[in-house]
Amino acid sequence: MRGAYIDRIMSISILIALLVLSFLILKPILLSVIVGLILAFVFTPVYKWVYKMTKQKSLSSFLICILLIVLVVIPFWFLAPVFIDQSVRLYQASQQIDLVTPFRLIFPSLFVSDQIPLVLEGVISSFTTNVVNSIGDYISIDNLTKIFLHLLVVFFTFFFALRDRKELSAYIKSLLPFSDDIQKKLFDSSKAITSSVIYGQIVIGLLQGIVVGIGFFIFRVPNSLFLTLLASLAGIFPIIGTSLIWVPVVIYLLIAGNTAPALGVTIFGIISSSLDNFLRPIIVSKRTQVHSALILIGMIGGLFLFGILGFIIGPLILAYLLIILEIYRNKPVFFSNK
């Protein structure tokens, strides 16, 4: 009896040690693995359509990988130099703009001391300098090698998650300490909530940013590519949206005396903001819409913990937690803004 107890303790200790070591091995590439899984989820409908024609899992996954390279990697390769150039030029332009005077006009009570404008200028200058330095560090030779390795992990994960998704799902179910009924409810709810976050918030937000970007390009706003990227990132945030970018651009155009471009960008900005009300009911079922507050909190917390990928991972983690809590309470999983 004592020997069996010792054997059990040893087995658990070995399992814990292997889990810790495995986590340490996977930690540097964990986000890349998660990105691959998320992309596999997004491209699963396309994979199913291709598989119906090819009837071969490996070939279908390979063709989807080629599609992903065409849609993401190649445009990024050609647009990255333009983006870097525009970000540097925008930084140089920001150094020449007087940003203190607008604050003085809006908040005159804050400028009772002559030291406050100097402090504010220092904060703004430090912020813009840190942003540009971060971009420069990110595109260094050492980081380019790391980026290549991370992309390799993303594509391997993407390929096998598409090809072996049923086997992976069955394996995860075999590890869960729930009954078959609870497992089905958990997987169905997780799939619905993941669709709501990725399609309803991320994809629609990116589309909103692209619409604003089209307005930037049509009306020849300086550094349009960089501003489009910022608008796409802002569009992902609930409540805030692309207005965080296009409204300051309109104000800048008006101050510069470019009334017609300012009006044109405003029209595209309004169209962008209305896309959410038009597309969300079509893409996402009302029953599975995640509350905006949950997404916003998850994005901000995820940004601090995971970096830019936290925009996606943070809300999903909170949504999955609520799914587990609702199942634990033995109530139907339901998230709604209503």
DAZITA-V389751 format. One record per residue. N is the residue number from 0. RES is the residue in one small letter. PSI is psi in whole degrees, 0 to 359 (999 if undefined). BURIAL is + if it has 24 or more other C-alpha atoms within 12 Angstrom, else -. D_CENTER is the distance of its C-alpha to the mean C-alpha in Angstrom with 1 decimal. Layout:
n=<N:N>
res=<RES:RES>
psi=<PSI:PSI>
burial=<BURIAL:BURIAL>
d_center=<D_CENTER:D_CENTER>
This chain:
n=<0:1:2:3:4:5:6:7:8:9:10:11:12:13:14:15:16:17:18:19:20:21:22:23:24:25:26:27:28:29:30:31:32:33:34:35:36:37:38:39:40:41:42:43:44:45:46:47:48:49:50:51:52:53:54:55:56:57:58:59:60:61:62:63:64:65:66:67:68:69:70:71:72:73:74:75:76:77:78:79:80:81:82:83:84:85:86:87:88:89:90:91:92:93:94:95:96:97:98:99:100:101:102:103:104:105:106:107:108:109:110:111:112:113:114:115:116:117:118:119:120:121:122:123:124:125:126:127:128:129:130:131:132:133:134:135:136:137:138:139:140:141:142:143:144:145:146:147:148:149:150:151:152:153:154:155:156:157:158:159:160:161:162:163:164:165:166:167:168:169:170:171:172:173:174:175:176:177:178:179:180:181:182:183:184:185:186:187:188:189:190:191:192:193:194:195:196:197:198:199:200:201:202:203:204:205:206:207:208:209:210:211:212:213:214:215:216:217:218:219:220:221:222:223:224:225:226:227:228:229:230:231:232:233:234:235:236:237:238:239:240:241:242:243:244:245:246:247:248:249:250:251:252:253:254:255:256:257:258:259:260:261:262:263:264:265:266:267:268:269:270:271:272:273:274:275:276:277:278:279:280:281:282:283:284:285:286:287:288:289:290:291:292:293:294:295:296:297:298:299:300:301:302:303:304:305:306:307:308:309:310:311:312:313:314:315:316:317:318:319:320:321:322:323:324:325:326:327:328:329:330:331:332:333:334:335:336:337>
res=<m:r:g:a:y:i:d:r:i:m:s:i:s:i:l:i:a:l:l:v:l:s:f:l:i:l:k:p:i:l:l:s:v:i:v:g:l:i:l:a:f:v:f:t:p:v:y:k:w:v:y:k:m:t:k:q:k:s:l:s:s:f:l:i:c:i:l:l:i:v:l:v:v:i:p:f:w:f:l:a:p:v:f:i:d:q:s:v:r:l:y:q:a:s:q:q:i:d:l:v:t:p:f:r:l:i:f:p:s:l:f:v:s:d:q:i:p:l:v:l:e:g:v:i:s:s:f:t:t:n:v:v:n:s:i:g:d:y:i:s:i:d:n:l:t:k:i:f:l:h:l:l:v:v:f:f:t:f:f:f:a:l:r:d:r:k:e:l:s:a:y:i:k:s:l:l:p:f:s:d:d:i:q:k:k:l:f:d:s:s:k:a:i:t:s:s:v:i:y:g:q:i:v:i:g:l:l:q:g:i:v:v:g:i:g:f:f:i:f:r:v:p:n:s:l:f:l:t:l:l:a:s:l:a:g:i:f:p:i:i:g:t:s:l:i:w:v:p:v:v:i:y:l:l:i:a:g:n:t:a:p:a:l:g:v:t:i:f:g:i:i:s:s:s:l:d:n:f:l:r:p:i:i:v:s:k:r:t:q:v:h:s:a:l:i:l:i:g:m:i:g:g:l:f:l:f:g:i:l:g:f:i:i:g:p:l:i:l:a:y:l:l:i:i:l:e:i:y:r:n:k:p:v:f:f:s:n:k>
psi=<316:323:321:322:318:318:321:317:318:318:317:320:317:318:316:317:318:323:318:315:320:320:318:325:318:342:315:335:11:317:326:320:316:319:317:319:319:317:322:321:317:319:4:317:321:319:316:320:318:320:327:330:321:328:20:123:310:317:318:316:320:318:322:325:318:319:318:320:317:321:330:302:311:312:320:321:318:330:340:313:321:317:316:316:316:325:321:317:323:323:315:321:322:332:336:351:136:99:352:320:315:320:323:323:324:318:69:331:340:343:44:338:146:345:336:315:324:319:317:318:320:320:313:315:318:320:310:323:317:322:312:319:323:318:317:318:324:330:16:164:318:316:328:322:316:320:318:316:320:319:323:316:318:315:323:315:317:314:308:331:326:311:319:32:323:316:319:317:317:322:317:319:324:340:342:137:46:161:167:322:316:321:317:316:321:313:319:317:319:318:317:317:321:318:319:316:312:309:317:334:308:305:314:321:318:319:321:318:322:320:314:320:322:319:320:316:318:318:16:47:133:143:47:321:313:318:326:319:315:320:323:318:319:326:334:328:129:156:307:296:189:347:338:334:311:333:312:326:317:317:318:317:321:318:324:355:12:77:315:311:324:318:318:315:323:317:314:326:319:318:317:315:329:346:325:314:333:316:325:313:334:317:320:133:139:330:334:14:128:141:139:323:320:318:316:314:318:321:315:314:319:325:318:324:317:356:208:332:346:340:326:314:319:304:325:319:314:320:318:323:315:328:312:318:320:322:320:324:357:43:156:140:124:119:131:152:345:999>
burial=<-:-:-:-:-:-:-:-:-:-:-:-:-:-:-:-:-:-:-:-:-:-:-:-:-:-:-:-:+:-:+:+:+:+:+:+:+:+:+:+:+:+:+:+:-:-:+:+:-:+:-:-:-:-:-:-:+:-:-:+:+:+:+:+:+:-:-:+:-:-:-:-:-:-:-:-:-:-:-:-:-:-:+:+:-:+:+:+:-:+:+:-:-:-:-:-:-:-:-:+:-:-:-:-:-:-:-:-:-:-:-:-:-:-:-:-:-:-:-:-:-:-:-:-:+:-:-:+:-:-:-:+:-:-:-:-:-:-:-:-:-:-:-:-:-:-:-:-:-:+:+:-:+:+:+:+:+:+:+:+:+:+:+:+:+:-:-:-:-:-:-:-:-:-:-:-:-:-:-:-:-:+:-:-:+:+:+:-:+:+:+:+:+:+:+:+:+:+:+:+:+:+:+:+:+:+:+:+:+:+:+:+:+:+:+:+:-:-:+:-:+:+:+:+:+:+:+:+:+:+:+:+:+:+:+:+:+:+:-:-:+:+:+:+:+:+:+:-:+:+:-:+:+:-:-:-:-:-:-:-:+:+:+:+:+:+:+:+:+:+:+:+:+:-:+:+:-:-:-:+:-:-:+:+:-:-:-:+:+:+:+:+:-:+:+:+:+:+:+:+:+:+:-:-:-:+:-:-:+:+:+:+:+:+:+:+:+:+:+:+:-:+:+:+:-:-:+:-:-:-:-:-:+:+:+:-:-:->
d_center=<53.1:52.3:51.3:48.9:47.3:47.0:45.5:42.9:42.0:41.8:39.6:37.1:37.2:36.6:33.7:32.1:32.8:31.2:28.1:27.8:28.5:26.1:23.3:24.3:24.3:20.9:19.3:18.7:17.0:15.5:11.8:12.9:14.6:11.7:9.7:13.0:13.5:10.4:11.5:14.9:14.2:12.9:16.0:18.5:20.2:20.8:22.1:24.4:25.8:26.4:28.0:30.4:31.8:31.9:32.6:31.4:28.3:28.0:28.7:26.1:23.4:24.5:24.5:20.9:20.0:22.0:20.2:16.8:18.5:19.9:16.8:14.5:16.6:19.6:18.1:16.1:19.5:21.4:19.1:18.3:21.8:21.7:18.5:20.1:23.4:22.0:20.1:23.5:25.5:23.4:24.0:27.7:27.9:26.4:29.1:31.8:30.6:32.4:29.7:32.2:34.5:32.0:31.4:35.2:35.8:33.2:34.0:37.6:38.5:36.1:38.0:41.3:41.2:41.3:39.0:36.0:35.3:35.5:33.1:30.6:31.0:30.5:27.2:25.9:27.2:25.8:22.3:22.4:24.1:21.6:18.7:20.9:22.1:18.7:18.0:21.5:21.1:18.0:19.9:23.1:24.9:24.2:20.4:20.7:22.5:19.9:17.2:19.6:20.1:16.5:16.2:19.4:18.1:15.1:17.6:20.2:18.0:16.8:20.5:22.1:19.6:20.5:24.1:24.8:22.5:25.6:27.1:24.0:23.8:27.6:27.4:24.8:27.1:30.1:28.7:27.9:30.8:30.8:33.1:32.4:32.0:29.5:27.6:27.4:26.3:23.6:22.2:22.6:20.9:17.9:17.6:17.9:15.4:12.7:13.6:13.5:10.0:8.5:11.2:12.3:9.3:6.4:9.3:11.7:9.7:9.5:13.1:14.1:13.1:15.0:17.9:18.2:18.1:20.9:22.8:22.3:23.7:26.5:27.8:27.4:25.4:25.4:22.4:20.8:18.3:16.9:16.9:15.2:12.2:12.3:12.9:9.9:7.7:10.3:10.5:7.3:9.4:12.3:15.8:15.0:13.6:14.7:18.0:16.9:17.3:19.9:22.3:22.9:23.3:25.9:27.7:27.9:29.4:31.8:33.0:33.5:35.6:33.4:33.9:33.3:29.9:28.9:30.0:28.2:24.8:25.4:26.1:22.9:21.0:22.8:22.2:18.4:18.6:20.8:18.6:16.9:20.4:21.4:18.7:17.4:20.9:21.1:17.9:17.7:20.9:21.9:22.8:19.3:17.5:15.7:17.0:15.2:16.4:14.9:11.3:11.9:13.6:11.1:8.3:11.0:12.5:9.6:9.1:12.8:13.1:10.5:9.4:6.3:5.0:6.3:3.9:4.3:7.5:9.2:9.9:10.8:13.2:14.8:15.2:16.8:19.0:20.3:21.0:23.2:24.8:25.7:27.2:29.0:30.5:31.5:30.0:28.0:24.2:23.4:20.6:21.2:21.1:24.9>
